[in-house]
Amino acid sequence: MEIYKNIEDNKNKEFEKLLVDNFSKTKIEEGKILTGTITKITEKHVYCLIDGMKSEALIDIDEIKSTYPSKQLKEKDKLDVYLEKIEDAKGEVIVSASRAQKIKGFYELEKAFEANETIKAKFVSKIKGGLVCSHVGTGTLMFCPGSAVDNKVLKSFDHLFGTEHDFKIIKLDKFRGNILVSRREVLSSVKKEDKAKVLEKYSLNQIISGTCKGWSSFGAFFEVNGEIDVMVHLQNISYSRINHPDEVFTVGEVHRMQIIEINKDKQHISASIKSLTADPFDNVSKYEVGKVYKAKVIKIVEYGCFAELDLQPGLTCLCHSSCISWTKKNASADKFFKVNQVYDFMVTDIDREKKRIAISYKDAFGNPYSAFEKQYSVNSKLKCTISSIKDFSIYLDIPGFEITGFMHATDLSYVSKPEEIIKTYKKGDELEVVVLSINTKEQKIKFGLKQLKEDPFKIFQDKSVKDVLTCKVLSTSPKGILVSPEGSNNIQILIKKNQIAINAEDQRQTRFVTGDRIDAAISELHYERRKVTLSIKLLEEMQNKEAIKLHSSPLSGKNLPFSQLSEKIESEKNKEKIDKKKE
């Protein structure tokens, strides 16, 4: 091994210089754009050698073709790539040609944006909301909104593809890498001075003629005298209600219009076509609220329909969904009407200031609830058919009126449980019911079924607490005794276990059998709520109290012959036990 003692030697200095130069050239970092040399091209990959890397980088051939669509690369050509990883898990170099191109193009466009320069690009594809542009030179993709393509409305963008156009960058997002451009800015800046001179020729309320060039959802555009475009908003096209300008206009047609606005700042003219015709609302005085007229349905919407009153074009009225049917709340208009068909409507409101007319389809045929009230009164009987059953209500179709009444489950039976009795009915059953109430304003009719029968609870109408009833035992259970008061038409009342007797040892259900007749006192009674509670215990307490009151004084129990009998028997038993122990 040779040891260099003199490092100041010229050869050593030359070697040190070469070493430093070599390391400085090959110093590479991830996240930078490097230049490599193409060494090999196959059907699937392009091999690229970067100085300082221990192996060649592989780039997918499809990425190269999409990045350089108009450039034919060959071996020994230089290629800019973005270094993503010096070495991955497999020991390969990971680079991207498309990302390098995008970053380089973004830097170039950033300079143009800061300098407010015009750039050149081509339209390459159409997406939602606008067009995608490719920057000439770098191939960087940018977005141009549909409103920024031209300074006039275009029906088609097909003629713009394949040629270069000038654009202005209007927004550049460094963080997301998004670029927004506008072709309209370039076109408008050229015509701005000329357009200002053209505007001087026109005045407010002037009548002009224009040729239809196109439209959008909010209006139509016309070219006037071949020098300026004028817009007619959807609301200014006709007094009649229209959905889209294409219902009225055809491209190339000439129409007269009146200028209603000139905006010199925005260099914009607005016009109106309907202002040249008479306002049909001027004749609204001949219509009266509450009268029925013919009207043609011209549009159906979610909340109702629009119709032209008395077949007069332009006199548009609204029939709200709540005014279509008496039986269905917020009914769907498409189930009742067809566009261009004529129907009878009643005028319900006329607002002259806002130029609005409200009409009603259901009122044109009269209120069926009022008609029902004239024919039937409360307590009237009629037959109806069950149309639907819900949790605790039955809805009934009333024949001859096309309306529906309802009956609550509690009005089905006096004695059965509502949740159980309602399950015994089904849709289509015919029932004879009685009218309980009629509310024409709220459009409600209430029926009852149990009211056709005698109320078994009437036996308690003249009763009060502590009255005694004779009952028949129906059954026994751990909870108590189920009984039915005589003459009550099978009203079932449960006497709870703790109410069977005063003494706990006598509170046994086994003392009774089905069919027994027993007496019980009313311990609780709420006639209006149909609630009653019976108690044998209360009856015994009442009888004991009455016996004491009639046959003895409050202290006489001590002097009765057998008042201390139990105590004497217990004493004798204890005495016998003591005597046996002594023996």
Stockholm file with secondary structure:
# STOCKHOLM 1.0

chainA/1-583         MEIYKNIEDNKNKEFEKLLVDNFSKTKIEEGKILTGTITKITEKHVYCLIDGMKSEALIDIDEIKSTYPSKQLKEKDKLDVYLEKIEDAKGEVIVSASRAQKIKGFYELEKAFEANETIKAKFVSKIKGGLVCSHVGTGTLMFCPGSAVDNKVLKSFDHLFGTEHDFKIIKLDKFRGNILVSRREVLSSVKKEDKAKVLEKYSLNQIISGTCKGWSSFGAFFEVNGEIDVMVHLQNISYSRINHPDEVFTVGEVHRMQIIEINKDKQHISASIKSLTADPFDNVSKYEVGKVYKAKVIKIVEYGCFAELDLQPGLTCLCHSSCISWTKKNASADKFFKVNQVYDFMVTDIDREKKRIAISYKDAFGNPYSAFEKQYSVNSKLKCTISSIKDFSIYLDIPGFEITGFMHATDLSYVSKPEEIIKTYKKGDELEVVVLSINTKEQKIKFGLKQLKEDPFKIFQDKSVKDVLTCKVLSTSPKGILVSPEGSNNIQILIKKNQIAINAEDQRQTRFVTGDRIDAAISELHYERRKVTLSIKLLEEMQNKEAIKLHSSPLSGKNLPFSQLSEKIESEKNKEKIDKKKE
#=GR chainA/1-583 SS CCCCSCTTSHHHHHHHHHHHHHHHHSCCCTTSEEEEEEEEECSSEEEEECTTCSSCEEEEHHHHHHHSTTCCCCTTCEEEEEEEESSCTTSCBEEEHHHHHHHHHHHHHHHHHHTTCEEEEEEEEEETTEEEEEETTTCCEEEEEGGGSCSSCCSCCGGGTTSEEEEEEEEEETTTTEEEEESHHHHHHHHHHHHHHHHTTCCTTCEEEEEEEEEETTEEEEEETTTEEEEEEGGGTCSSCCSCGGGTCCTTCEEEEEEEEEETTTTEEEEESGGGSCCGGGGGGGCCTTCEEEEEEEEEETTEEEEEETTCTTCEEEEEGGGTCSSSTTCCGGGTCCTTCEEEEEEEEEETTTTEEEEESGGGGCCHHHHHHHHCCTTCEEEEEEEEECSSEEEEEETTTTEEEEEEGGGTCSSSCHHHHGGGCCTTCEEEEEEEEEETTTTEEEEESGGGSCCGGGGGTTCCTTCEEEEEEEEEETTEEEEEETTSSSCCEEEEGGGSCSSGGGCCGGGCCTTCEEEEEEEEEETTTTEEEEEHHHHHHHHHHHHHHHHCCTTGGGGSTTTTHHHHHHHHHHHHHHHHHHC
#=GC SS_cons         CCCCSCTTSHHHHHHHHHHHHHHHHSCCCTTSEEEEEEEEECSSEEEEECTTCSSCEEEEHHHHHHHSTTCCCCTTCEEEEEEEESSCTTSCBEEEHHHHHHHHHHHHHHHHHHTTCEEEEEEEEEETTEEEEEETTTCCEEEEEGGGSCSSCCSCCGGGTTSEEEEEEEEEETTTTEEEEESHHHHHHHHHHHHHHHHTTCCTTCEEEEEEEEEETTEEEEEETTTEEEEEEGGGTCSSCCSCGGGTCCTTCEEEEEEEEEETTTTEEEEESGGGSCCGGGGGGGCCTTCEEEEEEEEEETTEEEEEETTCTTCEEEEEGGGTCSSSTTCCGGGTCCTTCEEEEEEEEEETTTTEEEEESGGGGCCHHHHHHHHCCTTCEEEEEEEEECSSEEEEEETTTTEEEEEEGGGTCSSSCHHHHGGGCCTTCEEEEEEEEEETTTTEEEEESGGGSCCGGGGGTTCCTTCEEEEEEEEEETTEEEEEETTSSSCCEEEEGGGSCSSGGGCCGGGCCTTCEEEEEEEEEETTTTEEEEEHHHHHHHHHHHHHHHHCCTTGGGGSTTTTHHHHHHHHHHHHHHHHHHC
//
